[in-house]
């Protein structure tokens, strides 16, 4: 009799309790939001008069958005991220220190972006760290080629192999159009670039300290498509790249509580590739900001109240 009474009470309590949406029911709403982002990104890519590949990763949940993400593109100056990694890796191993000085010689001076091409021959010496800063912030090609000589092209590629990123290849120095014409191009897929950024974010490039040292340089503000339409206060670690017919940008964007990695690569371009990358960046940023400030049911509340919320 007691068992029957208890069972009856449990049934009554269950029937009286308010219905709670299952996780999959709540997730359906977010899936709609994600579908809209994908559609908007595809719309931008289709409107470009060249070819676009996009790889985006939610660094909180692991969700990925991929468009032509395994296609191979020239990297432009985005390849300077692996060079920076190799420089810091060798310095951490004791091969040299980042304060070591290198003279700028006439043989080093390379055209294109940067300022060192205008320096006199053997009139200035800079530390390896200063060369790295010029390589990333001003995309200085002279500094880059000096650092390729310092680190060794084969060593850069070996480190990429160790990271499981053989799709990213450094095969020529900057402004070597003859090598490019021979097919010796610096290459990557958007997905591999995204994975490299994720590894840096998670401290998996060498170790946490090495990854953070690289990110600190990449966070220095620069003129590039991914930050262009975003608020100046958002922290971004990135490196753009561009050569004739090619435009790229690789970044970690630190949206509070919702950081993400993004790599956008284009080729066969006419005009407007940088603008298209900036549009994809803004669409992606708005999506992650919306997630970061919303409860699992889509209500928007102050960010400080959401820091313990479910993803």
C-alpha positions as CSV (number, residue, x, y, z in Angstrom):
1,X,0.0,0.0,0.0
2,X,2.8,2.4,0.9
3,X,4.6,1.6,-2.3
4,X,1.4,2.4,-4.3
5,X,1.0,5.7,-2.5
6,X,4.6,6.7,-3.1
7,X,4.3,5.8,-6.8
8,X,1.1,7.9,-7.1
9,X,2.8,10.9,-5.5
10,X,5.8,10.6,-7.9
11,X,3.4,10.6,-10.9
12,X,1.6,13.6,-9.6
13,X,4.8,15.5,-9.0
14,X,6.1,14.6,-12.4
15,X,2.9,15.8,-14.1
16,X,2.9,19.0,-12.1
17,X,6.5,19.9,-12.9
18,X,7.0,22.4,-15.7
19,X,8.2,20.9,-18.9
20,X,11.9,21.6,-19.5
21,X,13.2,21.7,-23.1
22,X,15.7,19.0,-23.9
23,X,19.2,20.1,-24.9
24,X,18.6,19.2,-28.5
25,X,15.5,21.4,-28.5
26,X,17.5,24.4,-27.2
27,X,20.3,23.6,-29.6
28,X,17.9,23.7,-32.6
29,X,17.6,27.5,-32.1
30,X,21.4,28.0,-32.1
31,X,21.6,25.7,-35.1
32,X,19.4,28.2,-36.9
33,X,21.7,31.0,-36.0
34,X,24.7,29.0,-37.2
35,X,22.9,28.2,-40.5
36,X,22.4,31.9,-41.1
37,X,26.1,32.6,-40.6
38,X,27.1,29.9,-43.0
39,X,24.7,31.2,-45.6
40,X,26.0,34.8,-45.2
41,X,29.6,33.7,-45.5
42,X,28.8,31.7,-48.6
43,X,27.0,34.7,-50.0
44,X,30.2,36.8,-49.6
45,X,32.4,34.1,-51.0
46,X,30.1,33.7,-54.1
47,X,30.1,37.4,-54.7
48,X,33.9,37.6,-54.8
49,X,35.2,37.5,-58.3
50,X,37.9,35.0,-57.2
51,X,37.9,31.9,-55.0
52,X,37.6,32.0,-51.2
53,X,38.3,29.4,-48.6
54,X,37.2,29.9,-44.9
55,X,37.9,27.9,-41.8
56,X,36.4,29.0,-38.4
57,X,36.6,27.2,-35.1
58,X,34.8,27.9,-31.9
59,X,37.6,27.5,-29.4
60,X,35.2,26.9,-26.6
61,X,33.0,24.2,-28.1
62,X,35.2,22.9,-30.9
63,X,32.5,23.6,-33.5
64,X,33.9,24.3,-37.0
65,X,32.6,26.1,-40.0
66,X,34.4,25.1,-43.2
67,X,34.0,26.4,-46.7
68,X,36.6,25.2,-49.3
69,X,38.7,24.7,-46.3
70,X,40.9,21.9,-47.7
71,X,41.7,23.7,-50.9
72,X,45.3,24.9,-51.3
73,X,45.9,28.6,-51.6
74,X,49.1,30.8,-51.7
75,X,49.7,32.3,-48.3
76,X,51.2,35.6,-49.1
77,X,52.7,37.0,-45.9
78,X,50.6,34.9,-43.6
79,X,53.4,32.3,-43.9
80,X,55.4,34.6,-41.7
81,X,53.6,33.1,-38.7
82,X,55.5,29.8,-39.1
83,X,58.7,31.7,-39.5
84,X,58.1,33.5,-36.3
85,X,57.3,30.2,-34.5
86,X,60.6,28.7,-35.7
87,X,62.6,31.8,-34.6
88,X,61.2,31.6,-31.1
89,X,61.5,27.9,-31.0
90,X,65.2,27.9,-31.8
91,X,65.8,30.8,-29.4
92,X,64.1,28.8,-26.6
93,X,66.4,25.8,-27.5
94,X,69.4,28.0,-26.9
95,X,70.7,28.3,-30.5
96,X,70.8,32.1,-30.1
97,X,69.0,34.8,-28.1
98,X,66.4,37.1,-29.5
99,X,68.6,40.1,-28.5
100,X,71.4,38.9,-30.9
101,X,72.1,41.6,-33.5
102,X,72.1,41.2,-37.2
103,X,73.4,43.8,-39.7
104,X,71.2,44.8,-42.6
105,X,73.4,44.2,-45.7
106,X,72.7,45.2,-49.3
107,X,72.1,41.5,-50.2
108,X,69.3,41.4,-47.7
109,X,67.3,44.3,-48.9
110,X,64.1,43.2,-50.6
111,X,61.3,45.1,-52.2
112,X,57.6,45.1,-51.4
113,X,56.3,45.9,-47.9
114,X,58.5,47.2,-45.1
115,X,61.1,49.8,-44.3
116,X,64.4,48.0,-44.2
117,X,64.7,48.1,-48.0
118,X,65.4,51.8,-47.5
119,X,68.2,51.3,-45.0
120,X,71.8,51.7,-45.9
121,X,74.1,48.7,-46.4
122,X,75.8,47.8,-43.1
123,X,74.7,51.0,-41.5
124,X,72.2,49.5,-39.0
125,X,71.9,46.4,-36.9
126,X,68.8,45.1,-35.3
127,X,68.0,42.4,-32.8
128,X,66.3,39.2,-34.0
129,X,63.3,40.3,-31.9
130,X,63.1,43.6,-33.6
131,X,63.3,41.9,-37.0
132,X,60.5,39.7,-35.9
133,X,58.4,42.7,-34.9
134,X,59.0,44.4,-38.3
135,X,58.1,41.1,-40.1
136,X,54.8,40.8,-38.4
137,X,53.6,44.4,-37.8
138,X,54.9,46.0,-41.1
139,X,55.2,42.7,-43.0
140,X,58.8,43.8,-43.7
141,X,60.1,41.5,-46.5
142,X,63.8,42.3,-45.8
143,X,63.3,41.3,-42.2
144,X,61.5,38.2,-43.2
145,X,64.2,37.0,-45.6
146,X,66.9,37.7,-43.0
147,X,64.9,35.5,-40.5
148,X,64.5,32.7,-43.1
149,X,68.3,32.7,-43.4
150,X,68.5,32.7,-39.6
151,X,66.1,29.8,-39.0
152,X,66.4,27.8,-42.2
153,X,63.5,27.0,-44.6
154,X,63.8,23.3,-44.0
155,X,63.5,23.8,-40.2
156,X,60.3,25.8,-40.6
157,X,58.8,23.0,-42.6
158,X,60.1,20.4,-40.2
159,X,58.4,22.1,-37.3
160,X,55.1,22.3,-39.3
161,X,55.4,18.6,-39.9
162,X,55.9,17.9,-36.2
163,X,52.7,19.9,-35.6
164,X,50.9,17.7,-38.1
165,X,50.5,20.6,-40.5
166,X,52.3,19.4,-43.7
167,X,49.6,21.3,-45.7
168,X,51.5,24.5,-44.8
169,X,54.7,24.9,-46.7
170,X,57.4,27.6,-46.9
171,X,59.0,27.1,-50.3
172,X,60.5,30.5,-51.2
173,X,61.7,33.8,-49.9
174,X,59.6,37.0,-50.1
175,X,59.3,38.7,-53.5
176,X,60.9,35.8,-55.4
177,X,58.6,36.0,-58.4
178,X,60.9,33.7,-60.4
179,X,60.5,30.9,-57.8
180,X,56.8,31.5,-57.7
181,X,56.6,31.2,-61.5
182,X,58.5,27.8,-61.2
183,X,55.8,26.6,-58.8
184,X,57.8,27.2,-55.6
185,X,55.0,29.0,-53.8
186,X,54.3,29.3,-50.1
187,X,51.1,27.4,-49.6
188,X,48.4,26.4,-47.0
189,X,44.9,25.3,-46.7
190,X,42.5,27.4,-44.6
191,X,41.8,24.4,-42.3
192,X,45.5,23.9,-41.6
193,X,45.9,27.6,-40.9
194,X,43.0,27.4,-38.5
195,X,44.6,24.4,-36.7
196,X,47.9,26.3,-36.4
197,X,46.1,29.2,-34.7
198,X,44.2,26.8,-32.4
199,X,47.5,25.1,-31.4
200,X,48.9,28.5,-30.5
201,X,45.8,29.4,-28.5
202,X,46.0,26.1,-26.6
203,X,49.7,26.4,-25.9
204,X,50.5,23.4,-28.1
205,X,53.2,25.0,-30.2
206,X,56.3,24.0,-28.3
207,X,54.8,24.8,-24.9
208,X,52.5,27.4,-23.2
209,X,55.3,30.0,-22.9
210,X,56.5,29.6,-26.5
211,X,52.9,29.9,-27.8
212,X,52.2,32.9,-25.7
213,X,55.4,34.6,-26.9
214,X,54.4,34.1,-30.5
215,X,50.8,35.3,-29.8
216,X,52.1,38.4,-28.0
217,X,53.8,39.5,-31.3
218,X,50.8,38.6,-33.4
219,X,48.6,40.7,-31.1
220,X,50.4,43.9,-32.1
221,X,47.9,45.9,-34.1
222,X,48.4,46.1,-37.8
223,X,46.5,47.2,-40.9
224,X,44.6,44.1,-42.1
225,X,41.2,42.8,-43.1
226,X,40.1,40.8,-40.1
227,X,40.3,43.7,-37.6
228,X,39.1,46.3,-40.1
229,X,35.3,46.3,-39.2
230,X,35.7,45.1,-35.6
231,X,35.8,47.3,-32.5
232,X,39.3,48.6,-31.8
233,X,39.0,47.2,-28.2
234,X,38.8,43.5,-29.2
235,X,42.1,41.6,-28.9
236,X,43.2,40.0,-32.1
237,X,46.3,37.9,-32.9
238,X,46.7,37.8,-36.6
239,X,48.8,38.1,-39.7
240,X,47.4,39.1,-43.1
241,X,49.0,38.3,-46.5
242,X,48.7,39.5,-50.0
243,X,50.4,39.1,-53.3
244,X,49.1,39.8,-56.8
245,X,45.8,37.9,-57.1
246,X,45.9,36.6,-53.5
247,X,44.7,37.9,-50.1
248,X,44.6,36.1,-46.8
249,X,44.3,36.7,-43.1
250,X,44.7,34.3,-40.2
251,X,43.7,35.2,-36.7
252,X,42.6,34.3,-33.2
253,X,39.9,36.7,-32.1
254,X,39.5,36.9,-28.3
255,X,35.7,37.5,-27.9
256,X,35.2,37.3,-24.1
257,X,33.9,33.8,-23.2
258,X,33.8,32.9,-26.9
259,X,37.2,33.1,-28.6
260,X,37.6,31.7,-32.1
261,X,40.2,31.0,-34.7
262,X,39.6,32.1,-38.3
263,X,41.5,31.7,-41.5
264,X,40.2,33.3,-44.8
265,X,42.2,32.7,-47.9
266,X,41.5,33.9,-51.5
267,X,43.1,33.6,-55.0
268,X,42.3,34.4,-58.6
269,X,41.2,37.8,-57.3
270,X,40.4,41.0,-59.2
271,X,39.3,43.7,-56.8
272,X,37.7,43.7,-53.4
273,X,39.3,40.6,-51.8
274,X,40.3,42.4,-48.6
275,X,36.8,43.9,-48.3
276,X,35.3,40.4,-48.7
277,X,37.6,39.0,-45.9
278,X,36.6,42.0,-43.7
279,X,32.9,41.2,-44.3
280,X,33.4,37.5,-43.4
281,X,35.3,38.6,-40.3
282,X,32.5,41.0,-39.2
283,X,29.8,38.3,-39.8
284,X,31.8,35.8,-37.7
285,X,32.5,38.3,-34.9
286,X,28.8,39.3,-34.6
287,X,27.9,35.6,-34.4
288,X,30.3,34.9,-31.6
289,X,29.5,38.0,-29.7
290,X,25.8,37.1,-29.8
291,X,26.7,33.6,-28.4
292,X,28.9,35.0,-25.8
293,X,26.2,37.3,-24.3
294,X,23.3,34.9,-24.6
295,X,21.9,32.3,-22.2
296,X,21.3,28.7,-23.6
297,X,17.8,29.9,-24.3
298,X,18.9,33.0,-26.4
299,X,18.1,35.7,-23.8
300,X,20.8,38.4,-23.6
301,X,22.1,39.3,-20.2
302,X,25.2,41.1,-18.8
303,X,28.4,39.3,-19.7
304,X,29.6,39.1,-16.1
305,X,26.5,37.0,-15.3
306,X,27.2,34.5,-18.1
307,X,30.8,33.4,-17.2
308,X,29.5,30.2,-15.6
309,X,26.8,29.5,-18.2
310,X,26.7,26.3,-20.3
311,X,28.3,26.6,-23.8
